[in-house]
């Protein structure tokens, strides 16, 4: 879960994220590390930034939001190409 502004910046702190997602500190660190390694987010305490994905095809740019599941699926499709 990430609430971000138009630049992808999120001001949710670790405590808020852990509470909203019912996870402990180690789980958050592991998840954050994976998202950073796959270039989905940038992070510098306390700010997260959701990074832009290269579009898989031009028809996807409808201006609508994507769920995290869709973002991860798209990232895996790009990675496997």
Phi, psi and omega in degrees: 000133178210129173253123187226159175274188184292349176261005180083009182274130179244136180253015174290128177276171180303318181299317179295317180296315180298320180293311182297324184259004180051054179230158178268174184301317182294319178297317178298314180300318180294314180296315181298317179300318179295319179293324177292315181297330180265012177059033176269332178221159167243152183212133170215120184316128359258016190256133173257148172228125175282125184269155182286136174264145173292134181295137178288319174211162186287344181283346182284341186279068181267354183087358179274156179287161177241144175285160178301322177300317178294320179297313180295320177298315179298318179298319180292322178296317179295317181296324183278348180286000000 
